[in-house]
Amino acid sequence: MNGIYFEEITIDIFKNQQHTPEYKGYVTLVYGLCVLLEYPGVANHRYPSDLIERAKVQYVLDWHHANLRRGSVVMNNVIYPLKGIPSNPQAAEEAEKTLEKALTVLETFWLKDGPFLVGRSQPSIADLNLVSEVMALEILSEELHDRILSPYKKVLQWVENTKSTTTPHFEEIHRVIFKTKKEFRAQLALKSGKNE
């Protein structure tokens, strides 16, 4: 997106490719944020050089891990069923409550002053990182997705803002989510057809 060189390697977690021998013994950064925060070519609007502005972006990134990330409802509602692992209803309920609290903070605090996080006029690394977490919800059933996200109008608008300012990269980055969404919803439709 910013002319930053990277090598993308796609792995299939449903086939446990992350546990194959070629991933043993190497120092591999699998988390893109680790690379972006240290890469000298990151645009100033993505990760500001001004220390106060940078601290605001970093604050959101730190908040994300203890809040929005913890509210991942995707594991119990999509990943486990696709892998044939029984879902844990209590864990799913707790994750959904955590997610709703995080979305409320995102809506009322992080997005209160502008179209992007911490009142920025352009998406920062924090926007790019957190929007991917919200985009993961796309693979939920349509009913669950809408029930969780529809109350958060600012969050939905922020996703659209981020998408429109980063197109066509947005679609490229999230193509696996869109593909998984289509496959999972097709499986749900097939399953519900069998139950009738």
C-alpha positions as CSV (number, residue, x, y, z in Angstrom):
1,M,0.0,0.0,0.0
2,N,2.9,2.4,0.7
3,G,5.4,0.7,-1.6
4,I,6.7,-1.4,1.3
5,Y,8.2,-4.7,0.1
6,F,7.0,-7.8,1.7
7,E,6.7,-11.5,0.9
8,E,3.2,-12.8,1.5
9,I,3.0,-16.5,2.4
10,T,-0.5,-17.9,2.7
11,I,-1.0,-20.8,5.1
12,D,-4.1,-22.9,5.6
13,I,-4.8,-23.1,9.3
14,F,-7.5,-25.6,8.7
15,K,-4.8,-28.0,7.4
16,N,-2.4,-27.0,10.3
17,Q,0.2,-25.7,7.8
18,Q,1.5,-23.4,10.5
19,H,2.9,-26.5,12.3
20,T,4.8,-27.9,9.3
21,P,8.6,-28.3,9.5
22,E,9.4,-25.2,7.3
23,Y,8.0,-23.0,10.1
24,K,10.3,-24.4,12.8
25,G,13.6,-22.8,13.7
26,Y,13.2,-19.6,11.8
27,V,12.7,-16.1,13.1
28,T,9.6,-15.2,11.1
29,L,7.5,-12.2,11.9
30,V,4.0,-13.4,11.3
31,Y,2.4,-10.3,12.7
32,G,2.6,-7.4,10.3
33,L,2.5,-4.7,12.9
34,C,5.9,-5.7,14.2
35,V,7.3,-5.1,10.8
36,L,5.4,-1.8,10.1
37,L,6.3,-0.1,13.4
38,E,10.1,-0.5,12.7
39,Y,10.1,-0.1,8.9
40,P,11.6,3.3,8.0
41,G,9.4,3.7,4.9
42,V,6.1,3.9,6.6
43,A,4.3,7.1,5.6
44,N,4.0,9.8,8.3
45,H,0.2,9.7,8.2
46,R,0.2,6.0,8.9
47,Y,2.6,6.2,11.8
48,P,3.3,9.8,12.7
49,S,6.8,11.1,13.5
50,D,5.3,13.7,15.9
51,L,5.7,12.0,19.3
52,I,2.3,13.1,20.7
53,E,0.5,11.9,17.5
54,R,2.5,8.7,17.5
55,A,1.6,8.1,21.2
56,K,-2.1,8.4,20.3
57,V,-1.8,5.8,17.5
58,Q,0.2,3.5,19.8
59,Y,-2.3,3.9,22.6
60,V,-5.0,2.5,20.3
61,L,-2.8,-0.3,19.2
62,D,-2.1,-1.3,22.8
63,W,-5.8,-1.0,23.7
64,H,-6.7,-3.3,20.8
65,H,-4.9,-6.3,22.1
66,A,-6.5,-6.3,25.6
67,N,-10.0,-5.4,24.3
68,L,-11.1,-5.8,20.7
69,R,-8.9,-8.8,20.0
70,R,-10.1,-10.5,23.2
71,G,-13.6,-10.2,21.8
72,S,-13.1,-12.5,18.9
73,V,-16.3,-14.4,18.4
74,V,-15.1,-15.9,15.2
75,M,-13.3,-18.9,16.8
76,N,-16.4,-20.4,18.5
77,N,-18.8,-19.4,15.8
78,V,-16.9,-20.2,12.6
79,I,-13.4,-21.7,13.0
80,Y,-14.2,-24.5,15.5
81,P,-17.3,-25.6,13.6
82,L,-15.4,-25.7,10.3
83,K,-12.7,-27.8,12.0
84,G,-15.3,-30.1,13.5
85,I,-14.4,-29.0,17.1
86,P,-17.3,-28.5,19.4
87,S,-18.1,-24.9,20.2
88,N,-18.0,-23.7,23.8
89,P,-21.2,-21.7,24.4
90,Q,-19.9,-20.1,27.6
91,A,-16.7,-18.9,25.9
92,A,-18.7,-17.7,22.9
93,E,-21.0,-15.7,25.2
94,E,-18.1,-14.1,27.1
95,A,-16.3,-13.2,23.8
96,E,-19.5,-11.6,22.5
97,K,-19.8,-9.5,25.7
98,T,-16.2,-8.5,25.5
99,L,-16.6,-7.6,21.8
100,E,-19.7,-5.5,22.5
101,K,-17.8,-3.5,25.2
102,A,-14.9,-3.0,22.8
103,L,-17.1,-1.9,20.0
104,T,-18.8,0.6,22.4
105,V,-15.5,2.1,23.3
106,L,-14.4,2.2,19.7
107,E,-17.7,4.0,18.8
108,T,-17.8,6.4,21.7
109,F,-14.2,7.1,22.5
110,W,-11.7,6.2,19.7
111,L,-14.0,7.5,16.9
112,K,-15.6,10.5,18.7
113,D,-13.4,13.2,17.1
114,G,-13.1,12.3,13.4
115,P,-13.6,9.8,10.6
116,F,-10.6,7.7,11.7
117,L,-9.2,6.6,15.1
118,V,-8.0,9.3,17.6
119,G,-9.5,12.1,15.4
120,R,-7.2,11.6,12.5
121,S,-8.1,12.7,9.0
122,Q,-6.4,9.8,7.3
123,P,-6.1,6.1,8.4
124,S,-3.1,5.3,10.5
125,I,-1.6,1.9,11.2
126,A,-4.0,1.6,14.1
127,D,-7.0,2.0,11.7
128,L,-5.5,-0.6,9.3
129,N,-4.9,-3.0,12.1
130,L,-8.2,-2.6,13.9
131,V,-10.3,-2.6,10.8
132,S,-9.0,-6.0,10.0
133,E,-10.3,-7.2,13.4
134,V,-13.7,-5.9,12.6
135,M,-13.6,-7.2,9.1
136,A,-13.1,-10.7,10.5
137,L,-16.7,-10.5,11.7
138,E,-17.8,-10.7,8.0
139,I,-17.4,-14.5,8.2
140,L,-20.0,-14.8,10.9
141,S,-23.5,-15.8,9.9
142,E,-25.4,-12.8,8.5
143,E,-27.8,-12.8,11.4
144,L,-25.0,-12.8,14.0
145,H,-22.9,-10.3,12.1
146,D,-25.8,-7.8,11.8
147,R,-26.9,-8.3,15.4
148,I,-23.4,-7.5,16.7
149,L,-22.5,-4.7,14.4
150,S,-25.7,-2.9,13.5
151,P,-25.9,-0.8,16.7
152,Y,-22.4,0.7,16.0
153,K,-23.1,3.3,13.2
154,K,-19.8,5.1,13.7
155,V,-17.8,1.8,13.5
156,L,-19.6,0.8,10.3
157,Q,-18.9,4.3,8.8
158,W,-15.3,4.0,9.9
159,V,-14.9,0.7,8.1
160,E,-16.4,2.3,5.0
161,N,-14.0,5.3,5.3
162,T,-11.0,3.0,5.7
163,K,-12.1,0.9,2.8
164,S,-12.7,3.9,0.5
165,T,-9.3,5.5,1.3
166,T,-7.4,2.3,0.8
167,T,-9.1,0.8,-2.2
168,P,-8.1,-1.4,-4.1
169,H,-5.7,-2.6,-1.4
170,F,-8.5,-3.1,1.1
171,E,-10.2,-5.8,-1.0
172,E,-6.8,-7.5,-1.7
173,I,-5.9,-7.6,2.0
174,H,-9.3,-9.0,3.0
175,R,-9.8,-11.4,0.1
176,V,-9.4,-14.4,2.3
177,I,-12.1,-13.1,4.6
178,F,-14.5,-12.6,1.7
179,K,-13.7,-16.1,0.4
180,T,-14.2,-17.7,3.8
181,K,-17.4,-15.7,4.3
182,K,-18.8,-17.1,1.0
183,E,-17.8,-20.7,1.9
184,F,-19.0,-20.6,5.5
185,R,-22.3,-19.1,4.6
186,A,-22.7,-21.7,1.8
187,Q,-22.1,-24.4,4.4
188,L,-24.6,-22.8,6.7
189,A,-27.2,-22.7,3.9
190,L,-26.5,-26.3,3.1
191,K,-26.7,-27.4,6.7
192,S,-30.0,-25.5,7.3
193,G,-31.4,-27.1,4.1
194,K,-30.6,-30.6,5.5
195,N,-32.4,-29.8,8.8
196,E,-35.6,-28.9,7.1
